[in-house]
Protein backbone atom coordinates (compact mmCIF):
# COMPACT_ATOMS: atom_id res chain seq x y z
CA UNK A 1 0.00 0.00 0.00
CA UNK A 2 1.20 3.51 -0.78
CA UNK A 3 0.54 6.72 1.17
CA UNK A 4 -1.87 7.98 -1.47
CA UNK A 5 -3.92 4.79 -1.23
CA UNK A 6 -3.96 5.03 2.54
CA UNK A 7 -5.13 8.65 2.35
CA UNK A 8 -8.00 7.60 0.08
CA UNK A 9 -8.90 4.93 2.62
CA UNK A 10 -9.14 7.32 5.60
CA UNK A 11 -9.95 10.74 4.08
CA UNK A 12 -13.60 10.52 5.22
CA UNK A 13 -12.74 9.18 8.70
CA UNK A 14 -15.63 9.53 11.16
CA UNK A 15 -14.09 7.65 14.10
CA UNK A 16 -14.21 10.60 16.54
CA UNK A 17 -16.18 13.80 17.05
CA UNK A 18 -13.45 15.95 15.48
CA UNK A 19 -14.77 14.77 12.11
CA UNK A 20 -17.92 16.84 12.77
CA UNK A 21 -16.07 20.14 13.19
CA UNK A 22 -13.21 19.84 10.69
CA UNK A 23 -13.07 21.51 7.29
CA UNK A 24 -10.46 19.07 5.95
CA UNK A 25 -8.70 15.99 7.22
CA UNK A 26 -5.00 16.96 7.28
CA UNK A 27 -3.27 13.73 6.32
CA UNK A 28 0.32 14.85 5.83
CA UNK A 29 2.56 16.08 3.05
CA UNK A 30 6.00 15.65 1.60
CA UNK A 31 8.38 13.04 0.29
CA UNK A 32 6.83 9.55 0.62
CA UNK A 33 10.36 8.11 0.77
CA UNK A 34 11.70 10.63 3.28
CA UNK A 35 14.46 9.64 5.69
CA UNK A 36 13.12 12.28 8.09
CA UNK A 37 9.52 12.77 9.22
CA UNK A 38 8.38 15.69 11.36
CA UNK A 39 5.36 15.08 13.58
CA UNK A 40 3.33 17.84 15.22
CA UNK A 41 0.35 17.76 17.54
CA UNK A 42 -2.69 18.58 15.41
CA UNK A 43 -3.76 20.86 12.57
CA UNK A 44 -4.44 24.50 13.39
CA UNK A 45 -6.91 26.86 11.73
CA UNK A 46 -4.86 27.46 8.55
CA UNK A 47 -4.08 23.76 8.20
CA UNK A 48 -7.75 22.84 8.61
CA UNK A 49 -8.76 25.35 5.93
CA UNK A 50 -6.09 24.26 3.44
CA UNK A 51 -5.90 20.56 4.28
CA UNK A 52 -2.09 20.75 4.57
CA UNK A 53 0.17 20.55 7.64
CA UNK A 54 2.28 23.44 8.93
CA UNK A 55 1.10 26.20 6.58
CA UNK A 56 0.66 28.96 9.17
CA UNK A 57 3.22 31.00 11.12
CA UNK A 58 4.76 27.90 12.74
CA UNK A 59 5.06 26.34 9.28
CA UNK A 60 7.06 29.32 8.04
CA UNK A 61 9.45 28.96 10.97
CA UNK A 62 9.78 25.22 10.28
CA UNK A 63 10.59 25.95 6.62
CA UNK A 64 13.28 28.49 7.66
CA UNK A 65 14.82 26.03 10.12
CA UNK A 66 14.89 23.30 7.47
CA UNK A 67 16.58 25.66 5.01
CA UNK A 68 19.14 26.60 7.67
CA UNK A 69 20.44 23.01 7.56
CA UNK A 70 20.17 22.56 3.81
CA UNK A 71 16.80 20.80 3.63
CA UNK A 72 13.62 21.66 1.75
CA UNK A 73 10.09 20.65 2.62
CA UNK A 74 10.20 18.35 -0.43
CA UNK A 75 13.03 16.40 1.27
CA UNK A 76 10.98 15.48 4.33
CA UNK A 77 7.50 14.36 5.29
CA UNK A 78 5.29 16.30 7.72
CA UNK A 79 2.34 14.85 9.65
CA UNK A 80 0.49 15.29 12.94
CA UNK A 81 -0.65 13.00 15.73
CA UNK A 82 -4.25 14.11 15.07
CA UNK A 83 -5.51 14.47 11.52
CA UNK A 84 -8.33 16.87 12.41
CA UNK A 85 -8.25 20.23 14.18
CA UNK A 86 -9.49 20.31 17.77
CA UNK A 87 -11.96 23.20 18.18
CA UNK A 88 -10.29 26.48 19.19
CA UNK A 89 -6.91 24.68 18.95
CA UNK A 90 -7.48 23.06 22.35
CA UNK A 91 -5.21 20.24 23.48
CA UNK A 92 -5.97 16.79 22.06
CA UNK A 93 -8.06 14.55 24.31
CA UNK A 94 -6.61 11.13 25.22
CA UNK A 95 -9.43 9.34 23.40
CA UNK A 96 -8.78 11.41 20.25
CA UNK A 97 -5.10 10.47 20.32
CA UNK A 98 -5.98 6.81 20.89
CA UNK A 99 -8.39 6.86 17.94
CA UNK A 100 -6.07 8.70 15.55
CA UNK A 101 -2.59 7.36 16.40
CA UNK A 102 -2.98 4.18 14.29
CA UNK A 103 -3.10 6.46 11.23
CA UNK A 104 0.27 8.00 12.12
CA UNK A 105 1.81 4.59 12.86
CA UNK A 106 0.60 3.39 9.45
CA UNK A 107 2.12 6.44 7.74
CA UNK A 108 5.45 5.79 9.46
CA UNK A 109 5.27 2.11 8.48
CA UNK A 110 4.74 3.09 4.83
CA UNK A 111 7.44 5.78 4.77
CA UNK A 112 10.00 3.91 6.91
CA UNK A 113 11.98 7.00 7.98
CA UNK A 114 15.28 6.77 9.81
CA UNK A 115 14.45 9.77 12.02
CA UNK A 116 11.12 11.00 13.39
CA UNK A 117 11.36 14.54 14.77
CA UNK A 118 8.58 15.10 17.28
CA UNK A 119 7.59 18.73 17.64
CA UNK A 120 6.36 19.61 21.14
CA UNK A 121 5.04 17.71 24.16
CA UNK A 122 2.07 15.87 22.66
CA UNK A 123 3.90 14.38 19.69
CA UNK A 124 6.89 13.48 21.87
CA UNK A 125 4.85 11.88 24.64
CA UNK A 126 2.70 10.00 22.13
CA UNK A 127 5.58 8.52 20.15
CA UNK A 128 7.74 7.75 23.19
CA UNK A 129 4.76 6.40 25.13
CA UNK A 130 5.88 8.32 28.22
CA UNK A 131 4.62 11.40 30.06
CA UNK A 132 7.79 13.43 29.89
CA UNK A 133 8.34 17.13 29.33
CA UNK A 134 9.92 18.29 26.08
CA UNK A 135 12.56 20.33 27.93
CA UNK A 136 13.96 17.11 29.47
CA UNK A 137 14.29 15.15 26.20
CA UNK A 138 14.75 17.72 23.44
CA UNK A 139 17.87 17.29 21.36
CA UNK A 140 18.32 13.60 22.32
CA UNK A 141 17.70 10.44 20.32
CA UNK A 142 15.47 7.55 21.31
CA UNK A 143 15.21 4.23 19.46
CA UNK A 144 11.53 3.47 18.80
CA UNK A 145 10.84 0.46 16.60
CA UNK A 146 12.99 0.94 13.47
CA UNK A 147 13.45 4.72 13.76
CA UNK A 148 15.22 7.22 15.95
CA UNK A 149 12.85 9.68 17.62
CA UNK A 150 14.38 13.13 18.03
CA UNK A 151 12.21 15.47 20.18
CA UNK A 152 12.27 19.23 19.57
CA UNK A 153 10.29 22.23 20.73
CA UNK A 154 7.33 23.01 18.50
CA UNK A 155 8.09 25.94 16.16
CA UNK A 156 4.92 27.66 17.46
CA UNK A 157 6.55 27.90 20.91
CA UNK A 158 9.07 30.35 19.44
CA UNK A 159 6.21 32.71 18.59
CA UNK A 160 5.45 33.08 22.31
CA UNK A 161 8.93 32.58 23.76
CA UNK A 162 11.49 34.20 21.50
CA UNK A 163 14.42 32.70 23.41
CA UNK A 164 13.43 29.23 22.25
CA UNK A 165 14.30 30.13 18.66
CA UNK A 166 18.02 29.75 19.38
CA UNK A 167 17.42 26.46 21.20
CA UNK A 168 15.47 25.16 18.21
CA UNK A 169 18.24 26.29 15.84
CA UNK A 170 20.73 24.31 17.93
CA UNK A 171 18.51 21.23 17.78
CA UNK A 172 18.34 21.54 13.99
CA UNK A 173 22.15 21.72 13.85
CA UNK A 174 22.29 18.54 15.96
CA UNK A 175 19.85 16.94 13.52
CA UNK A 176 22.01 18.01 10.57
CA UNK A 177 25.12 16.55 12.20
CA UNK A 178 23.28 13.29 12.84
CA UNK A 179 22.16 13.10 9.21
CA UNK A 180 25.67 13.87 7.99
CA UNK A 181 27.09 11.06 10.13
CA UNK A 182 25.06 8.54 8.13
CA UNK A 183 22.33 8.52 10.77
CA UNK A 184 24.53 6.78 13.32
CA UNK A 185 24.32 8.58 16.68
CA UNK A 186 26.80 8.33 19.47
CA UNK A 187 25.59 5.19 21.35
CA UNK A 188 25.90 7.05 24.64
CA UNK A 189 23.30 9.59 23.49
CA UNK A 190 20.58 7.07 22.61
CA UNK A 191 17.89 5.79 24.94
CA UNK A 192 15.99 2.69 23.85
CA UNK A 193 12.24 2.12 23.89
CA UNK A 194 10.24 -0.71 22.38
N, C-alpha and C positions, 0 to 999 in steps of 0.2 A: 504494500500500500504506500502511496505517496502522500505528501502533505496536502496537496490539492484535493485528492480523493477524500482524505480525512476531514478537511474543511467542509466539503460537500455533505458529508455524513452528519456533521454536527451543527451546521450553520443555522438551523432552526431549533436548536436545543431549547427545551421547555422544562428542564429538570429542576429548576428553582425559581423563586419569585422574581429574581432579577430579570428574567426573560420578559416579564410584563412591563417593565419600565425602561428597557433599553431601546435605543434607536437602531444600533447595529451590534451584532456579536463581533468582538474584536479578537480575531483568531491569532494573528501574529503576522510577521512580515520579514522578508530578507532572504538570505541565501539558504536554500534547503539542504545544502551540503556544508554548512558553516562549521568551522572548528570551534567557534565561540558563540554561545547563546546568552543573551541578556534577558533576565526575567524580572519584571516589576510586579507590583501588587495587583492593580486592577486598572481598567481604562478610566480616564477622566472625561470631562465634558467634551473636549475637542476630539478625543479618541472615539468616543461614543458617536459623535456626529459624523465623523469621517470613516469610521470602521477600520482605523489603522492605529497601531500602538505608538506611543511617544511622539505625537505630532504637535504638542503644545510647548510651553516654555521649557519644561523639563526635557522634552525631546530635542530642543535646540541645544541645550547644554550637553546632552548626551552626544549629539552629533559633533560638537566642538571638541569634546574630550576624546572621542574616537579619532578625529582628525589629528589631534595633538600627538597621537602615537602611530600615525600612519595608516589608520583604518578608515574605511568608508562604511556607511550603513549597508551597502551591497555585499560587504565581506562577512557580515554577521547575520544572526537571526535574532529578532526581538519578539518576546511574548510576555504574557502576564499570568499570574496565578489564577485570577478570575478572568473570564472572557467577556463579562458584562459589567457595566458601570454600576456600582452601588449608588443609590440616590444620595444627592448632595455630597458625593465623594466620601461618605462615611467609611469607617473601617470594615473590612470583610467580616462576616459572621462565620463562626466555626463550621456551621452546617453548609454554608456557601462554598467554603474552601474544600470541604470534604466531597461535595458534589462535583466541583469543577476540576480538582487536581488530577483526576485520571486523564483529562484532556491534555494537560501540560506534560504528564509522564509519557503519553502516547507521542506527542510532538518530539520530545527528547529522544524517545526510542527510534523514531523515524529519521531524525537528523543525525543522531549519534555524535554530538559534539565532544571535544576533549575538555573544554572548560565551560562551566555554566556560571556566569556572573549574576549573583542575586543582588538586586537593588533595594535596599531598605530592610526593615525588620520582618515584615510579613513574608516576603519571598524567601528570605534567609531562614527564618524559623520553619517555614513550610518544607523547604527542600532538605534542611538538615534534620528535621523532625525533632527539634529541641527548642524550648523556650529560652532563647538567649539573645541578649541585646546586641545590636549591630556594632556598637562601639567596642565590644569585647572581641569580636571575631573578624572585623573588617581587615582586609589586606592579608588574610591568611588563606591557605588552601585546605580543603577537606575532601577526602576521597568518598564519593557517594556513587555506588554502582560502578559504572564504567567511566565516569567523568570526575573532574576536579571541580568542586564548588568553591567559588571565590567571592565572598561577600563584600559589598561596597555600600556606602551611603547612597540613598536615592538622589538623583540629580535635583529633584524638587526641594530637597532639604537645603540646598545651597541658595535657594531663592529666599529662604527665611533666616538662614544662618550663614552669612557671607564667608565666615572663617572656614566653613567646611569645604569650600571650593578648592583650597590648596590641598586639603587632606585627600579629596577625591582625585585631584591631579596626581598626587603621589601614588595612589592606588592604581591609577591607569598606567603609570610608569612601571610599577611592579608587574602589572599584567603584561605589558610590552616585553619586559625582561624575561618573563616566564615563557611567552610565546617564542621569543628569539632563542631561548635555550632548548628548543625542540620539545616544549611542553613537559620538561622533566624538572620538577621542583626539587629543592634541597629536601631530602627525606626528613630532616629535623623540623621542617616547617609545615609538614602535613599531618593532619589528624585524620583518623579513619572512622568512617561510619558505614554501616551496611545499607 
